[in-house]
Amino acid sequence: MILTENVVERRKQERYLKSQLSAGSIDVNIMTKVDRNHINKSGEVISDASDAVSALRGYAQSELTNSSVIFSAGMNPRLYNYLESLNAFDPDENFEFAKRVIVKVSDYRSALIQGKYLAKKGIWVSEFRIESGLNCGGHAFATDGYLLGPILEEFKSKQQELKDTIFEIYKSAINKKLDIDFSEVPELRITVQGGIGAAEEDTLLRNHFNIASTGWGTPFLLVPEATTVDEHTLHLLSAAGENDIELSNNSPLGVRFHYLKGTTADIEKKQRIMKVSRVAPALKNILH
């Protein structure tokens, strides 16, 4: 459309393009491990005021609809227990959810455990988002040699079993909580993200493993219209080989982290070290 010189044709293409657009959902991510307690002036822990719990409460009280909260970085029982007290995640009279729950998982076992745990509390997981533990940029949630292919194959073969198992628990819990009877299993999507670098890989995931949707991240770092990356780091990223990536201990969350050597941020970090200053100032103390 942008390259079309004919004004009438360009406007026609513009109208068609706009007609194909539809509003998507607004998803809010909460890293479950970032859940620092807060204390009052007496030195006592303030109830239900930790970082993750406060973030969840803020989302639940928001006016967002057609939206989801995404729990990433592992299971947090305190956060999940608090979730039970919120009615924002209850179904409406049409058995639909204005606010949905998405849980990032590394394998089938994690999905089954967390899905059953939440179902007992009357919370339905609308999506399990499988994240490649080794290929995904950023934090590495490795599964001891259990790679993405076999993980997806297990989800494919046990997807109906997963839905039925969780639904039986949820149906009983929500009936006790709201006195309603679900006749059909609510939607439970299986999606995957991490390590996708080509359209052929995306097609394989969707068609062979019956994945509902895929998430692309790292490739878009090379797209100026999508992300803002400085020229130096952009060049490093596009030319990076196996020896340019380090599985480091740089994350304050205590989880191994994939790190690209020589980036602008890496250079600035080393400059701060030479000046005997803090390596990565956390001005809001969130990760302290």
QUIGIHU-V615288 format. One record per residue. N is the residue number from 0. RES is the residue in one small letter. BURIAL is + if it has 16 or more other C-alpha atoms within 10 Angstrom, else -. D_FIRST is the distance of its C-alpha to the first C-alpha in Angstrom with 2 decimals. Layout:
# QUIGIHU-V615288
((N/RES/BURIAL/D_FIRST) (N/RES/BURIAL/D_FIRST))
This chain:
# QUIGIHU-V615288
((0/m/-/0.00) (1/i/-/3.81) (2/l/-/5.43) (3/t/-/5.20) (4/e/-/8.66) (5/n/-/9.77) (6/v/-/10.05) (7/v/-/11.10) (8/e/-/8.45) (9/r/-/5.72) (10/r/-/8.50) (11/k/-/9.18) (12/q/-/6.16) (13/e/-/6.98) (14/r/-/10.53) (15/y/-/10.35) (16/l/-/9.03) (17/k/-/11.84) (18/s/-/14.24) (19/q/-/14.18) (20/l/-/15.26) (21/s/-/19.02) (22/a/-/21.43) (23/g/-/22.93) (24/s/-/26.48) (25/i/-/27.82) (26/d/+/29.93) (27/v/-/32.70) (28/n/+/34.24) (29/i/+/37.96) (30/m/+/39.57) (31/t/+/42.89) (32/k/+/44.85) (33/v/+/44.07) (34/d/+/46.75) (35/r/-/49.17) (36/n/-/52.05) (37/h/-/52.83) (38/i/-/56.40) (39/n/-/58.15) (40/k/-/60.70) (41/s/-/63.41) (42/g/-/61.65) (43/e/-/60.92) (44/v/-/57.67) (45/i/-/55.77) (46/s/-/55.18) (47/d/-/51.59) (48/a/+/50.24) (49/s/+/48.97) (50/d/+/45.42) (51/a/+/43.89) (52/v/+/45.91) (53/s/-/44.97) (54/a/+/41.25) (55/l/+/41.65) (56/r/+/43.59) (57/g/-/40.97) (58/y/+/38.25) (59/a/+/40.60) (60/q/-/41.41) (61/s/-/37.82) (62/e/-/36.07) (63/l/-/33.25) (64/t/-/32.74) (65/n/-/30.74) (66/s/+/31.30) (67/s/+/33.23) (68/v/+/35.52) (69/i/+/35.34) (70/f/+/38.64) (71/s/+/38.32) (72/a/+/40.89) (73/g/+/43.63) (74/m/+/45.95) (75/n/+/47.52) (76/p/-/50.35) (77/r/-/50.84) (78/l/+/47.22) (79/y/+/47.30) (80/n/-/50.63) (81/y/-/49.29) (82/l/+/46.38) (83/e/+/49.03) (84/s/-/50.04) (85/l/-/46.62) (86/n/-/45.90) (87/a/+/42.18) (88/f/+/41.66) (89/d/+/43.78) (90/p/+/42.31) (91/d/-/42.16) (92/e/-/43.97) (93/n/-/41.26) (94/f/-/41.69) (95/e/-/38.28) (96/f/+/37.56) (97/a/-/35.79) (98/k/+/36.24) (99/r/+/36.18) (100/v/+/37.67) (101/i/+/35.98) (102/v/+/38.22) (103/k/+/37.23) (104/v/+/39.68) (105/s/+/40.57) (106/d/+/42.27) (107/y/+/43.59) (108/r/-/46.86) (109/s/+/45.19) (110/a/+/43.14) (111/l/+/46.30) (112/i/-/48.41) (113/q/+/46.01) (114/g/+/45.00) (115/k/+/48.69) (116/y/+/49.59) (117/l/+/47.05) (118/a/+/47.83) (119/k/+/51.47) (120/k/+/50.40) (121/g/+/48.45) (122/i/+/45.03) (123/w/+/42.54) (124/v/+/40.10) (125/s/+/36.82) (126/e/+/35.34) (127/f/+/36.79) (128/r/+/34.31) (129/i/+/35.65) (130/e/+/35.07) (131/s/+/35.77) (132/g/+/38.81) (133/l/+/38.61) (134/n/+/34.99) (135/c/+/33.42) (136/g/+/32.75) (137/g/+/35.26) (138/h/+/38.39) (139/a/+/39.98) (140/f/+/41.73) (141/a/-/43.32) (142/t/-/45.17) (143/d/-/47.87) (144/g/-/46.31) (145/y/-/44.83) (146/l/+/41.31) (147/l/+/38.16) (148/g/-/38.57) (149/p/-/42.03) (150/i/+/41.07) (151/l/+/38.23) (152/e/-/40.58) (153/e/-/43.11) (154/f/+/40.62) (155/k/+/39.61) (156/s/-/43.25) (157/k/-/44.39) (158/q/+/41.46) (159/q/-/43.34) (160/e/-/46.51) (161/l/+/44.77) (162/k/+/43.50) (163/d/-/46.87) (164/t/-/48.91) (165/i/+/47.03) (166/f/+/46.85) (167/e/-/50.61) (168/i/+/51.25) (169/y/+/48.64) (170/k/+/49.86) (171/s/+/53.36) (172/a/+/52.36) (173/i/+/50.09) (174/n/-/52.75) (175/k/-/55.31) (176/k/-/53.08) (177/l/-/51.64) (178/d/-/53.75) (179/i/-/50.84) (180/d/-/50.59) (181/f/+/47.40) (182/s/-/47.45) (183/e/-/44.33) (184/v/-/42.91) (185/p/+/40.03) (186/e/-/36.76) (187/l/+/37.15) (188/r/+/34.10) (189/i/+/34.49) (190/t/+/31.64) (191/v/+/31.56) (192/q/+/30.10) (193/g/+/30.88) (194/g/+/30.82) (195/i/+/27.68) (196/g/-/25.98) (197/a/-/24.31) (198/a/-/22.58) (199/e/-/25.79) (200/e/-/27.89) (201/d/+/25.84) (202/t/-/26.28) (203/l/-/29.98) (204/l/+/30.50) (205/r/-/28.95) (206/n/-/30.51) (207/h/-/33.83) (208/f/+/34.77) (209/n/+/33.29) (210/i/+/31.51) (211/a/-/29.67) (212/s/-/26.99) (213/t/+/26.61) (214/g/-/26.09) (215/w/-/24.42) (216/g/-/25.46) (217/t/+/26.42) (218/p/-/23.45) (219/f/-/21.22) (220/l/+/23.60) (221/l/+/21.91) (222/v/-/18.45) (223/p/-/18.49) (224/e/-/15.83) (225/a/-/18.18) (226/t/-/21.63) (227/t/-/23.58) (228/v/-/25.89) (229/d/-/27.84) (230/e/-/27.47) (231/h/-/30.98) (232/t/+/30.56) (233/l/+/27.10) (234/h/-/28.78) (235/l/+/31.70) (236/l/+/29.63) (237/s/-/27.62) (238/a/-/30.90) (239/a/-/33.22) (240/g/-/35.80) (241/e/-/38.46) (242/n/-/40.83) (243/d/-/38.36) (244/i/-/38.25) (245/e/-/41.29) (246/l/-/42.39) (247/s/-/43.93) (248/n/-/45.98) (249/n/-/43.86) (250/s/-/42.95) (251/p/-/45.34) (252/l/-/44.97) (253/g/-/47.26) (254/v/+/44.70) (255/r/+/43.80) (256/f/+/40.50) (257/h/+/38.21) (258/y/+/38.00) (259/l/+/36.13) (260/k/+/38.67) (261/g/-/38.20) (262/t/+/35.35) (263/t/-/35.40) (264/a/-/36.90) (265/d/-/39.52) (266/i/-/40.50) (267/e/-/40.84) (268/k/+/42.93) (269/k/-/45.31) (270/q/-/45.63) (271/r/-/46.71) (272/i/-/49.19) (273/m/-/50.70) (274/k/-/51.12) (275/v/-/52.87) (276/s/-/50.46) (277/r/-/48.86) (278/v/-/46.36) (279/a/-/43.77) (280/p/-/44.61) (281/a/-/44.10) (282/l/-/44.39) (283/k/-/44.31) (284/n/-/46.69) (285/i/-/44.65) (286/l/-/45.40) (287/h/-/48.98))
